[in-house]
Amino acid sequence: MCGIVGYVGNKTAADILLDGLTSLEYRGYDSSGIALNIDGKMKLYKAQGKLQNLRNIIKNDYAEISKSTIGIGHIRWATHGVPSVENAHPHTCNCGKVAVVHNGIIENYKELKAKLESKGCHFKSQTDTETVAHLVASKYAETQDLTEAVRLATKEIEGAYALAVMHQDVKGTIVATRRNAPLVIGFGEDENFVASDIPALIQYTKKAMYLEDNQIVTLTSDSAKIIDINNNPQTLKTETLPWEPVALSKMGYKHYMLKEIHEQPDIVRNVLTGKLKATDEQINLNEVTLQKADLKELKRIQIVACGTSLHAAMVGKYLIEDFCEIPVEVEASSEYIYRKTITDDKTLVIGVSQSGETADTITAIRLAKKKGSHILIITNRPDSTMAREADSLVPVNAGIEVSVAATKSYMAQLISFYLLAIYMAEVKGSINSEELNELKHELIMLPQKIDKVLTNKEEIQKIARKFSGFKDFIFIARGINFPTALEGALKLKEISYINATGYSAGELKHGPIAMLDDSMPVLSVLMKGKVYEKILSNAEEAKARNARMIALTDSDDIKLDDLFENIIHVPEISEILSPALAIVPLQLLAYYIAEFLGKDVDQPRNLAKSVTVE
Ligand code: M6R
């Protein structure tokens, strides 16, 4: 949520900041801004709306702007104050010499603001961030040292933040710090970078260091000095980033979302590599550090997650209960944290998150950790806050996901849950190995089946075009595909703004059926297995109310032709693995509907890729 980039070196800072902000645009996009030191003067450029608006402003003044080789930039997802130029970062103090960009929330900003106002500070925005600019300026007035001013300011700030700060009089220097919000430093030849996420750096350098909470870095073009909040010097620990810049390009696809949907066969192969070697070999999941004896004794598992990750967790519950016979509770992290949470050292708590930075989930796992639970994290970002908090870390290796609508990370989370459930079942000996070997074989074959669905995309595109004018949509399923219905509906509403809801098919008759008539498409996820006939009956009930019937199925039963107006066929697959195949056409359906409607697919309104506020 929000993005920060800072540059100090010998190149045109504005170009690097704009490139960096472009690659962070998926984190927020309601306004943006940069601060540059031009000929010894602090200059701010800000715009409301998409980054292009800032680009246009900068273009008009480029001759002047291009002289600056130092700057900080920000892309915003509004929390305090409406999206506007006044509220866009960077923020500055009364004299305009300090510029600050900030991700996170300053929780005690009201108290700080009152104190600063009583000392004569004039606030121009409604943001919490502006307090930091005034606070740093007042500390600088006392100390004449920017690093010290930032250090003293952070002692008074409560909340979560990643900050980058410049002062007009402290030439060629950026000071940056973090607490509960990510920040990474990038090292180049006579140039250094700071950013809230890797995509902003990766095209310039792969040499980087993740800043720890309460560390403060002072960056110039040829140095990076780190201290902690108590002024103790810290060691620079650089690492080589595993990402390639090409991973962040669209590779010829119109949108990142479409590219990421197409990456899924490879994602499945990646997740399985090294873990599932042969169908008759046990799953290798060294990442689970919970002792096998403790695992056998587990009395309960809780899984916390949000959004799409929550849907992956729901499939995970089904798998673990089915294979291991351990009761599993799944809960939205935001609900888990505000009630009496019962957990203990006999409970395994699993946090699932693409970004590893979702505030609700971080709070939930911290709460469980305090109560003694083993924390297992399934995340796509081994460099994230959640990964650092984990007792066991299962990285899902989906590569950086740029589109705000999660697709390939969901697939990777699902596959991780299959591996985890099989691993646990093998440790517990709770299921016969033939059944598991069959599933392993199917997992190995899954990428080919996904490929087949992807080659059938024109069919899905036609259905999308036909149904793109509807205002509401219902997705129904049962059993292990109930989360598929929820995820299909979430994808559609996120990027097309159509009112789409997923229901357990059996629940339709208990209320939602009242909404059905010929203005309501009902999509049935109808995969062969235990609940196939039941869903068919529920679909009949919908058809009898004139709903517009669509099926997603691996069945070639000709009876379906009478019941459904349109049928999306997928290759045959076992019911237990079917969520990993059935979701792909639903992602494509949502994508094509949004595309026909001319929506901003990769950056849907009001959303951000990583939600770092509770
Ligand atoms: O990074 P996380 O997986 O923790 O994020 C959770 C949700 O915010 C996320 O899945 C959100 O629902 C996506 N926009 C779904 O496409």
Residues whose N, C-alpha, C, O or C-beta is under 5 A from the ligand:
A	BS01	M6R	C306 G307 T308 S309 V352 S353 Q354 S355 G356 T358 V404 A405 A406 K609 V611
